[in-house]
């Protein structure tokens, strides 16, 4: 699986998490949409980071919970952090 394919798969998992846990409708998602555009507030980003920890086993620091990140940028970050764990 290429890095791009892995990021797309992770992006789909992130979209599912946002939909199921936080009620952000999947229909709104494109890989380039940012958390800011989805109107995800800072508290939701903290809760989202906890959901990512449970789903992927990774921890996001405060700077990585940036609302200007797009879904694909977050997916790339998650993949990089997951690779560090291996």
Buried (B, 14 or more C-beta within 10 A) or exposed (E): EEEEEBBBEBBBBBBEBBBEBBEBEEEEBEBEBBBBBBEBEEEBBEBBBEBBEEBBEBEBEEEBBBBEBBBBBBBBBBBEBBEEEE
